[in-house]
Amino acid sequence: MASPRLETYCCPNRDAATQLVMNFEPEVFCGVCIGSASVSVLLTILQLLPKKGQSPRKMPKASSSSTILLLISVCDILGGLGMIFRSTVWLSFPRFIANISVVNETDVWPSVFCVGSAMWIQLLYSAGFWWLFCYAVDSYLVVRRSAGLSTIVLYHMMTWGLAVMLCVEGIALLYYPSLSSCENGLEHAIPHYITTYAPLLLVLVVNPILFRRTVSAVASLLKGRQGIYTENERRLGTEIQIRFFKIMLVFVICWSSNIINESLLFYLEMQPDINKMPLKNIRSAALITWIIMGVLNPMQGFLFTLAFYGWTGWRVDLKWRKREIPWESMSSSTVGENAYPSPVNYQSNIHDSKKISTTDSQQTDEAISMLSEGNTSGDDRLTRSSPIYQGW
């Protein structure tokens, strides 16, 4: 699971609240993390692999949405692999992990592993949060016709730059001036927790607003495309709205336990003695949400693929397909033209005369199909109701 408590545990003089959750059934907790992360990684990869009898997903050339969705899944997969590796080492080498609690200047590898694995998990999931925010921004900009493949460079710069900057800044403030003296007061811990939860809270607060505005803009586009608002277009707008709702629902389910757990642990840190009987229920709630985090955090990857694409099936197509060589298609078309000269194509002239009038409709169709990517029925209804389709 992804929690700033992982980095805090690397401090030999960690606080009592961190000690409480990290020492609660560590074998069970690591086993839960390994099981949940393994299932999520395998199912996520299965979802992304091409399937037999299905055509590959196609996206408009002017949209970077498919790239963003893929990068979100990649971040979840790499973050899940980090959880599996970290929990496996904790279970396999308990003496190695026990050295983290001891200030030992000769054997620094336990601390290096603790800090490195925690930073890897935090960085990948933070990058996933930023990519999810970019997806909401990109959806809104595409509907407004202000985005394209060129914006993906800006998204990369913002996502990886902010994720690395916040992660390094939080770790540097937590472990300043050295690993042995970290966690001496909340002035070290609070900046670290802020840099960790800032992108999470950004997605929780801003993404619903952007999604709501995107849905409103989609409705306006569908109404203005043909001057009418048919049942097919109304249904397509509803499907896009449901798609955004599923994305936010998965995010809330997977990460609300982190916010609850962190609030409970901060409350316990404010108490002079967390072992008092009046705090028993709060301690129990913190431990329960701690285990829930180990289950739900890694499952985000698989649940997101369900929200993005739906269930794609079990039948994986791993056959190598021959790609068409450009000069082969050119030579075959040339031979065909020489063998059978074609008459004057009046149909193409009629089609050329309609290009100007259908340009705006085509841009609208591309924007809507981007938002309904992964929804076959929605794309089919959009195509059949499109003026481009009707023109043919």
Buried (B, 14 or more C-beta within 10 A) or exposed (E): BBBBBBBBBBBBEBBBBBBBBBEBEBEEBBBBBBBBBBBBBEBBBBBBEBBEEEEEBEBBEBBBBBBBBEBBBBBBBBBBBBBBBBBEBBBEEEEBBEBBBEEBEEEEEBBEBBBBBBBBBBBBBBBBBBBBBBBBBBBBBBBEBEBBEEBBEEBBEBBBEBBBEBBEBBBEBBBBEEBBBBBEEEEBBEBBBBBBBBBBEBBBEEBBEBBEBBBEBBBEBBBEBBEEBEEBBEEBBEBBBBBBBBBBEBBBEBBBBBBBBBEBBBBBBEBEEBEEEEBEEBBEBBBBBBBBBBBBBBBBBBBBBBBBBBEBEEEEEEEEEEEEEEEEEEEEEEEEEEEEEEEEEEEEEEEEEEEEEBEBBBBBBBBBBBBBBBBEEBBEBBEEBBBEEEEE
